[in-house]
Amino acid sequence: MKLLNNGNSKTKKGEKLGYITYGMHLSPADKSGYNVCPNASYGCKAACLDTAGRGIMRNVQEARVNKTLFFFKDRQGFLDQLWKETASSIKSAIRKSMIPCFRLNLTSDLPFHKIKNNGQTIMDAFPDFQFYDYTPDPVRMSEFLAGELPSNYHLTFSRKEDNQSLCDSIMASGGNLAVVFRDSLPKIWKGKKVIDGDDTDLRFLDPKNVIVGLVEKGLAKKDETGFVISA
């Protein structure tokens, strides 16, 4: 059972810029019986891209559950394998003359910047390579903006239907905010420039203090919670 993949249709868009993103899909929220999204809202659970594309397939769902159970039931084995696959992915990308980068929370929000294996986090173990995530975790995002996280770990804060005041604070502090819009993207939202977050997934290349606009997809098209914004 592999933990990392580079087959996500969104992350593969970065290849035109010379990057390969290796990501990890766990079973989101508490679908596996273990909660990997402690800050999830009703809206983001309902709109989750877990079932987008190949995610709808039963074997894919089972694999994500199994990886999640692996993390919680055999943490050391999971981390050893993640370290090994990360090293292998770096070698593979370099052989292709590409730049490897890593998004470990494609469908989860675990604090990998705190989880250690042999005394090091994965960002510490691979300091020359970029890691990045979207997160609705206000504490982690505040630490990122304060320069308290590893320098090779980039975060974009995720807007939900229940955290607008936090979003305002994050933007006032210079952070980037991911917002899901209905049908199309506005040029400006709440006084901030909106960039197209669907063009690539390489959030660490974004300018600072912008809105990362994402057009609703999959189950998000049926959202009525306010998670999706009608601009």
Secondary structure, DSSP 8 states (H G I E B T S, - for coil): --S-B---TTGGGGGGGTEEEEE-----TTTTSS-S-TT--HHHHHH-GGGSGGGGSHHHHHHHHHHHHHHHH-HHHHHHHHHHHHHHHHHHHHHTT-EEEEES-SS----TTT--BTTB-HHHHSTTSEEEEEE--HHHHHHHHTT-S-TTEEEEEE--TT-HHHHHHHHHTT--EEEEESSS--SEETTEEEEETTS-S-GGGS-SS-EEEEE--GGGGG--SSSEE--
